[in-house]
Amino acid sequence: MSKSNTAASNTLLLRRQLAELTKHPSDLICCHLGLVDDDNLYEWEILIIGPPDTLYEGGFFKARLSFPPEFPLLPPKMRFITPMWHPNIYPDGTVCVSILHAPGDDQYGYEDAGERWMPVHTVESILVSVISLLSSDTPNLESPANIDAAKEVRTDLAGYKKKVRRLVRKSAEEAYD
């Protein structure tokens, strides 16, 4: 397939996934999504509503999903714009979940190739994974993206929870401003 045919196919796939999630939102994910710019299908903005019965309940978290031209062969990158405090979210907001890692073996040995990105994954499966990350009572502390948050979970869980609740309140206030 030529490069232009591949790009057209990738664009069609993204357009289809956006239309599907917009028209028929999943019961598994509570979010709103759209394009950052109507002329660029490779940059999506997402608003994730904090999952019920979690530390993040009541929060409104803005994020960006940036797709590479090679999508779906390579994964997109997801970054929260809203400040987050979580061991598996880098301080700059970049989400660290297995399915967003490039396909193949993990050079550090933390993940099996089957846990990493595969072209069968969809935007919905990414969002389900991120919601699951926020819903988990036990974040992955083995290879944290945010070392300070991971350390706080280990040494001062009450302080960690208080910091998250503060960010949730702030995100809700800013959503209504």
C-alpha positions as CSV (number, residue, x, y, z in Angstrom):
1,M,0.0,0.0,0.0
2,S,1.4,3.4,-0.9
3,K,2.1,6.1,1.8
4,S,-1.0,8.2,0.7
5,N,-3.3,5.1,0.8
6,T,-2.0,4.2,4.3
7,A,-2.6,7.8,5.5
8,A,-6.1,7.8,4.0
9,S,-6.8,4.4,5.7
10,N,-5.5,5.7,9.1
11,T,-7.6,8.9,8.8
12,L,-10.6,6.8,7.9
13,L,-10.0,4.5,10.9
14,L,-9.7,7.5,13.3
15,R,-12.8,9.2,11.8
16,R,-14.8,6.0,12.2
17,Q,-13.7,5.6,15.9
18,L,-14.5,9.2,16.7
19,A,-17.9,9.0,15.1
20,E,-18.7,5.7,16.9
21,L,-17.7,6.9,20.3
22,T,-19.5,10.2,19.8
23,K,-22.8,8.6,18.6
24,H,-22.7,5.6,20.8
25,P,-20.7,6.3,24.0
26,S,-19.6,3.3,25.9
27,D,-21.1,2.4,29.2
28,L,-17.6,1.6,30.4
29,I,-16.2,5.0,29.9
30,C,-17.7,8.3,31.1
31,C,-16.1,11.0,28.9
32,H,-16.6,13.5,26.2
33,L,-14.3,13.7,23.2
34,G,-13.7,15.7,20.1
35,L,-11.0,17.1,17.9
36,V,-8.6,19.8,19.1
37,D,-8.8,21.2,15.6
38,D,-11.4,20.2,13.0
39,D,-8.7,19.9,10.3
40,N,-6.5,17.5,12.3
41,L,-7.8,14.0,13.1
42,Y,-4.6,13.1,14.8
43,E,-5.2,15.4,17.9
44,W,-8.1,14.6,20.1
45,E,-9.3,16.3,23.3
46,I,-10.9,14.3,26.0
47,L,-12.8,15.1,29.1
48,I,-12.8,12.2,31.5
49,I,-15.3,12.3,34.3
50,G,-13.9,10.7,37.5
51,P,-15.1,7.2,37.9
52,P,-17.7,6.6,40.7
53,D,-16.6,5.2,44.0
54,T,-12.9,6.1,43.4
55,L,-10.6,8.8,44.6
56,Y,-11.2,10.6,41.3
57,E,-15.0,10.7,41.6
58,G,-16.5,14.1,40.9
59,G,-13.4,15.3,38.9
60,F,-13.3,16.6,35.4
61,F,-10.0,15.7,33.8
62,K,-9.0,17.2,30.4
63,A,-6.6,15.2,28.3
64,R,-5.1,15.0,24.8
65,L,-4.7,11.9,22.7
66,S,-2.1,12.4,20.0
67,F,-2.0,9.8,17.2
68,P,1.2,9.1,15.2
69,P,0.9,9.0,11.4
70,E,1.6,5.2,11.7
71,F,-1.5,4.6,13.8
72,P,-2.8,1.9,14.3
73,L,0.6,0.2,13.9
74,L,2.0,2.5,16.7
75,P,0.1,3.7,19.8
76,P,-1.1,7.2,20.4
77,K,0.3,9.2,23.4
78,M,-2.1,10.4,26.1
79,R,-1.4,13.3,28.3
80,F,-3.6,14.9,31.0
81,I,-3.9,18.7,30.7
82,T,-5.5,18.8,34.1
83,P,-2.9,18.3,36.9
84,M,-2.9,14.7,38.1
85,W,-1.3,13.0,41.1
86,H,-0.9,9.3,40.4
87,P,2.0,6.9,40.4
88,N,1.3,5.9,36.8
89,I,1.0,9.4,35.3
90,Y,4.1,11.3,34.7
91,P,4.4,14.8,36.3
92,D,3.8,16.3,32.9
93,G,0.5,14.4,32.6
94,T,1.7,11.7,30.2
95,V,-0.2,8.4,30.9
96,C,1.9,5.3,31.5
97,V,-0.2,2.2,30.8
98,S,1.0,-0.9,29.0
99,I,-1.3,-0.6,26.0
100,L,0.2,2.8,25.1
101,H,3.7,1.4,25.0
102,A,5.2,0.5,21.6
103,P,4.7,-3.1,20.4
104,G,7.3,-5.7,21.2
105,D,9.2,-6.8,24.2
106,D,9.8,-4.4,27.1
107,Q,13.5,-3.7,27.4
108,Y,13.1,-3.5,31.2
109,G,11.2,-6.8,31.6
110,Y,8.1,-5.2,33.3
111,E,5.6,-6.0,30.6
112,D,4.9,-9.0,28.3
113,A,4.6,-8.2,24.6
114,G,0.9,-9.2,24.8
115,E,0.2,-6.4,27.3
116,R,1.6,-3.7,25.1
117,W,0.1,-1.9,22.0
118,M,-1.4,-4.0,19.3
119,P,-3.2,-2.6,16.2
120,V,-6.4,-4.2,17.4
121,H,-6.7,-1.7,20.2
122,T,-9.1,1.1,19.8
123,V,-9.6,4.5,21.4
124,E,-12.3,2.9,23.5
125,S,-9.9,0.2,24.8
126,I,-7.4,3.0,25.7
127,L,-10.0,4.9,27.6
128,V,-11.2,1.8,29.4
129,S,-7.6,1.2,30.4
130,V,-7.1,4.7,31.7
131,I,-10.4,4.6,33.6
132,S,-9.3,1.3,35.1
133,L,-6.0,3.0,36.1
134,L,-7.9,5.7,37.9
135,S,-10.3,3.2,39.5
136,S,-7.7,0.9,40.9
137,D,-7.2,1.0,44.7
138,T,-3.6,-0.3,44.1
139,P,-1.6,1.6,41.5
140,N,1.3,-0.1,39.9
141,L,4.3,0.8,42.1
142,E,6.8,-1.5,40.4
143,S,7.8,0.9,37.7
144,P,6.2,4.3,38.6
145,A,6.0,7.2,36.2
146,N,5.7,9.6,39.1
147,I,8.2,8.5,41.7
148,D,7.0,11.1,44.3
149,A,3.4,9.9,44.0
150,A,4.5,6.3,44.3
151,K,6.6,7.1,47.4
152,E,3.7,8.9,49.0
153,V,1.4,5.9,48.4
154,R,3.9,3.7,50.2
155,T,4.7,6.0,53.0
156,D,1.7,8.3,53.5
157,L,-1.4,6.9,51.9
158,A,-3.7,9.4,53.8
159,G,-1.6,12.3,52.5
160,Y,-1.7,10.9,48.9
161,K,-5.5,10.6,49.1
162,K,-5.8,14.1,50.4
163,K,-3.7,15.5,47.6
164,V,-5.8,13.6,45.0
165,R,-9.1,14.8,46.5
166,R,-7.8,18.4,46.4
167,L,-7.0,18.0,42.7
168,V,-10.4,16.5,42.1
169,R,-12.1,19.5,43.8
170,K,-10.0,21.9,41.8
171,S,-10.8,20.2,38.5
172,A,-14.5,20.3,39.3
173,E,-14.4,24.0,40.2
174,E,-12.4,24.8,37.0
175,A,-14.9,22.8,34.9
176,Y,-17.7,25.2,36.0
177,D,-15.7,28.4,35.6
